[in-house]
Amino acid sequence: MNLLIFAALVSSVGTFDTSKLTIPHTTFTLESNGLQVVLAKDPRLPIVAVNIWYHVGPINESKGRTGFAHLFEHLMFQGSEHVGDDLHFKLLESRGASLVNGTTGNDRTNYFETVPSNELELALWLESDRMGYLLGSLTQEKLDNQRKVVQNERRQSVENQPYGPSEERMVELLYPPGHPYHGNVIGSMDDLNAATLDDVKNFYNAYYAPANATLVIAGDFDDQQARALVAKYFGTLSKRVVADKSAQMTPKPVLPLREEVHEPVALPKVSMAWLTPSAFAPGDAACDVLAFILGGGKSSRLYRRLVYNLQIAQAAHASQASSQLSSMFGIDVIARPGSNMETIEKEVGSVIATLANEGPTEIELEQAKNALVTHTVSSLQRIGGFGGVADTLNRYNHYLGTTEFLQKDIERYITLTQNDIKQAAGKYLSPTDTAVVVTVPEVAQ
């Protein structure tokens, strides 16, 4: 295998040979405008993935102007100066493209597609046109239309989604007003309503410049031809100054915090969250392992204690959501009918305390490592799509400033010890540093 060479996964990550784990690729930067380019060749299949990360997200949004990055995720598919309205998907899919999409996170916005090898030029043309010529076709009508689409998405995914308001309130508690991560990535209704055409154009000019993006091409392509196509379609784009991306940090919230949120749901829910180390920082990998051990499935400690043994919960889950400024470790427990919420919260605290005092068993740690390493390696069997080879190279570049991190990424998990996890539980999941949101079912009128 040319793109990804690795030893077969075995029952123990202790025998995993990271020296054979690599993604061969080259990188360069266009002198004309500062666009970063990564080429990762793999001729095994006649397909090629095109993946662009714009280094912009809510981290760059100002108070009263939330949701702009996500709004652009939609606007970028509506046509550009040389591409007709709503033709982006149609042109790609008519040529056999797959995995055509875009996503927005706290720190970045990405766009990607996988096309047959002979359609690389089409994909690059489409991406370059919206990078350089979006404003030529951006109208008030398009803005109004996509504003409504995004607001409807907010209703479906947040306001009318079971536990959606509670989840949003948790983020607001951990990241107070003024913090870039305050609220939902999708933005608020008021801010979306207030967005003017000039606001949107200014945001585009500030952050959607070539110098604020990284293009990854992965798969079956001719290196010389790919470089020529990049020069043809991106090298001619004008150089634009990128706005200052330094985030204005606010003081951490005074913890612990607790709130009740009333929702039209059938079952109550207890959510607990902590601020944890930022993406790829020391402690981030340990928190991933902690999340798996505490609530990574039906064999996890919280599930066994609350669902199987005490039978006071329907489900229990834990996760580490890693971001650039800081991360959020969350535990969610959906109660069984009639269960006492204080008891559930107390039991969660007890499970965490036991882990902090005694650490995980050797088997628990090995299972967590196996699961996390397997997830990382197996995702690299895809050239494109979310989490595939092209996306992984872009993620490393965005958060670490280097694309050479796959081996170290795996090693930061397999080198963790039982004592590392024990210390992480005590350090990061303190009961005095938590925010708690209890979802209370509304009584039908």
N, C-alpha and C positions, 0 to 999 in steps of 0.2 A: 504494500500500500504506500503510495508516494506522498500523499498529503498528511496522513496521520499514521505514524508507526508506533505501535505499542504492543506490549506483551499481553497475552490473553488474561482477562480478569480471573483471579483465583479466589478461593474462599477467604484468604487473609490478605489485607493490603500490605502487611509486613513484607510480603514477597513481591510487591509491585515494583517493577524496575522503571523508575521515572526517567532514567537516562535515555530510554528509547521512545520517550513521549515528545513528539515535536510536530510543529506545523511549518514546513518549509515555506518561506515567503520572502519577498523583497519590499522595501519601502522607499518612497521618494516624495519630494514636495515640488509642486509646480512653482517655478520662480516668478511667473507672471502674476499670480494672485494668492499664493500661499496654501492652495488645496493640498492636503495630505492624501497620498495614494498608497494602498497596500495591494500587492499582487500575490496571490497564493494559488499556484498551479496544481491541478489534479486532473489528469486525463482519463481517469477510470470510467467516467460516464460523460456522454456528450451534452452536458449542461453546464451553465455558468451562473453564479450568484452575484448580484450587484447589491451592495449594502452601503448605505450612507448614514452616518451619524452626524447630526448637527448638534454642536455642544451648547444646547439651549433647552431650558425647561423651566418649571416653576422657580428654580433656584435663581433665575434671572428676572423674574417678574416683580413688579413693584406693587405696593399696597394700592388697592383699587383697580388694579389691572391684572387680576388673576385669570388663568385659563387661556392666555394667549398662545402658549406653545401647543396646547392641545387643539385649540381652534385652528392653528396652522396645519396640524396633522390632517385636518379635513380640507382646508382650502387648497393644499398642495395637490390634491387629486382632482380639482375642478377645472383644470386647463391652465395653460400659460400662453404666452404671446404667439408661439408658433404651433401650439397643440390645441385643438378644438375643445370646447366645453365637454367635460365628462368623458373624454376619450382615453384617458390614461389607462384605466383598467381594460377598456375594450380593445385598444391596440395591442396591449401585451397578451391578453388572453386569446386573441385571434391568432397569435403567433405561437401558441403553446406554452405560455408562461404559467407558472404556479407560484404559490406562496407570496402573492403580491399584497403588501400590507404596509402599515406604519403604526408605530406605537409611541407613546409619550410617557416618560418617567419623570421623577423629581429633577433629574440632572441633564437629561438629553432627550432628543426626538430622533427616531430613526425611520428609514424607509428602505424597503427591500423587495426584490423580486428574483425568481429563478427562471432562466430562459434557456431554450435550446442554444447550443454553442454558436450557431450561425445567426442568432438574433441579439448578440451582445451589443452591436451598434445601436439597435433600436432602444434598448434599455438605457444606454449611456446618453443618447440624445434626449430621451424623455426626462431623465434626471437632471441633465445639464440645463434644459430649457426652464424647468421650474426653479432651479437654483439661480439662474441669471435673468429670467424674463417673466417671472410670475406677475409682477405689478402691472405689466402691460395689458393683462386681461382681467385684473381684479376690479370688480365693480361693486357698487353699493348693493345691488341685487344679489350678487354672490355672497357677500358678507351677511346680508340679512337672512338668506336661505340657510347658510351653514350655521349661523348663530342659532336658528331654530332647531336644526338637526342636533347640535351639541346640547342645547337646553333640554330637548326631548331625551337625549342620551342620559343627561343628568337625572331626569325624573325616573327613568327606568333603572339606572344603575345605583342611584344614591337615595333619592327622596322616596321612591315607591318600592325600593328593594328591601325585603326583610332584613332588619338589622343595619341597613345602609346609613340612616341618620346616626345610629350609635357609633358606627365605625368612623364616620366623619368627625363626630364629637371627640372621639379619642385622639385623633390627630390634632385637633384644635387644642386639646388640653396639653399634650406633650410639646407642641410647637405653638407658642402663644402668638397673638397678633404682632405682625411685624417680621416674623420669621418667614423665610422663603417657603418652608414646607407647611405653613399654617393652612389648614383646609384641604380640600380635595384637588387632585391634579386637574380635574375637569373645570375648576373655577367655580365661582359663585354666580347665581342668577343675576344679581345686581351688577356685578362687574361685566358679565357678558352683555347685558343690556346697554351698559354705558360705553362699550367699545365703539369708537368711531372709525371710519375708513382711514383717516389720517393716523390714528393710533396704531392700526394694524399695519399700515405701510411703514411707519417708523420702526415698529418692532421687526419687521422683515429686513429692513435696511440695516438694522443694528446687529442682527444675529444670524441671518441666513446668507452670509457672505462665504465665498470659497475658503477663506482663511479660518473660518469657524466650523469647518466640516472635514470629515475624513471619509474617503471613498475606498471600499474594499471590493476587489474583484477576485472571486475564488471559483475554481473549477477548471473546465477544459477550454483553454484559450491559447492562442499564440502570443508569446510575450511581446514580441516586436509590434504585432498588430494591435494588441491591447494598449500599449504605450502610445501608439500613433492615434488611436481613437480617443484616448484621454486627452491628448494634446489638442486634437481637432475640436472636441466638444466642450472641454472644460478650460483648456489653456487660453482660449479666446475670451473667457468671461472677465469682466473688468475687476480690478483689485478694489476691494472696499474695506474701509476701516471697521474693525470689530469693536463694539461697545465694551466698556469696562465690565468685566464679569465678576468682579469682587463682590461677594455677598455681604450685606450688612447684618452681622450677627446680633441677636438679642440675648439677654440673660436667660439662663435655663429657668424653667418654671419652678416655683416653690412646691416641692413634692413632700408627702403624697397628696394626690388629688382624687376626689371621688364625686361622681355625678350619677343621677338616674335619668334615663331617657325613656319616655313612654312612646310605645309604637304599637300598631295594630298587628301584633304577632301572636302566635299561639303559645309559645314557650318563652320563659325568661332566659336571659343570657348574662353571664359574667365575663367581662373582658378586662384583662390586666395588661399593662404595657410599661416598658422601660426604655430609656435612651441608652443605646449601646454603641460600640465603636463603629466608625464609618467604614464604607466598603473597602475591603482588602487591608485595613489597618490591623495592627496586632489586637487580637481578641475577637475579630469578626468571624474567623473560621471556628473558633471555640464556641461562639454563640450559635452558629449553624449546627454544630454537633449537639449542643444543649437543647436546641429546638427539636431535633430528631429524637433524642432520648426522652424528653418530657412529653412531647405530643406529636410525634412523627408517624403515628399509625396505631393500629389496634393492639400492638404489643408495647406501646409506650407507657411510661409510668403514670401519667395522668389518666390515660384511657383505662388502664387496668384498675387503678384505684377508684376512679369516679364512676365509670360505666359498668365494669364487671363486678368489682368487689362490693362497693357501697350501693351501687345502682341508684345513684342520685342524679346522673347526667345521661343525656342522649348521645352527646359527642364531646370530645375534647381535642383541641388542636393547638400547636405552638409553631411559631415561625420567626425568622430573623429577616426583616426587610432592610436590606443594606442600601445606603445612599451616601452621597459625597460628603455632606456636612456632618451627619450623624445617622445612625440607624435606629430602627424601632424593633424591639423584641416584644412579641405579643402572644398572649394566651387567651383562647376563647373557649368557653364551656357553655354549652346549651343544656339547660336543666331538664330533668324529667318533671312531669306534672306533679305539683305538690311539694317539690323539694325546697328546702330552705336555702336562700341565696347566701346568707352569712356562713352557713355550714360549708357550702361549696368553696367559697373564697378561703375559708380557714383551711380546708383540706388541700387546696392548691398551694397555699403557703407552706403547709406541712411537707408536701412532696418536694418542694423546692429546697426547704431547709434540710431535709434528709440528704438530698443530693449535694448540697453545699458542705455538709458536715462529713459525709462518708465518701462522696465521689461516686462515679458510675462503676458498675462491674466491668470486668475485662470484656465480657461478651457484649454488653451494651455498647461499649466504646467501639469494638470491632464492627458491630452491625452498623453503627452510625457512619463510620469511616467508609465501609463498603458501599453503603447506599449513596453517599455524597460523591465518592470517586466514580462510581458507576454512572451516576447521573451526568457528571461532567464529561466523561469519556464517551458515553453513548450518544450524547447530543452532538458530538463532533463527527458522527457518522453521516450527518446531514451537511451538505455544502451550504445551503441557504436556509432561509426561515429564521424565526426567532430562536436564538440560542445555538444556531448552527456555526460552522467554521467561520464564515465571514462575520457574523454577528459577534462571535467570541473575540476575534482579533480586534474588532472595533471597541468592544467593552474594555479589554485590557488597555488599549491605547487611551481611551477616554479617562479612565480612573487612575491609571498608573503612568501614562506618558510613554509606554513601551508596548510593543506587540509581542515581545519575547518573555512570556510569563507562564505558559502552560505548565512547564515542569514545576516551577515554584508554586503554582496554584494547587497542584496535586499534593505537593510536599507539605504545604501549610496545614493540610488535614491529616496526612498519614503520620506526621511527626508528633501529633498531640498525644499527651499522656493522660492517665486517669486523674493525676493531680492537677493538670491544666484545666480540666473540665470542672473539677471540684472548686478550684480557685475562681474560675469564671462565674460559676453559679453564685458564689458568695459575694463577688465583687459587683456584678452587673444586675443581679436580680434581687436586690435588697428590698424588703418590705417598706422601707422609708423612702425609696426612690421610685415608687410605682404610681401610675395613674389607673384608676378603676372606673369603669363605666358599667352600670347595671341596666340592662334593658328590661323594662317592666311592661308586660302586655297591657294594652288599653282595654278597659272594660267596655263591651259593646253597649251602646245607648239604646 
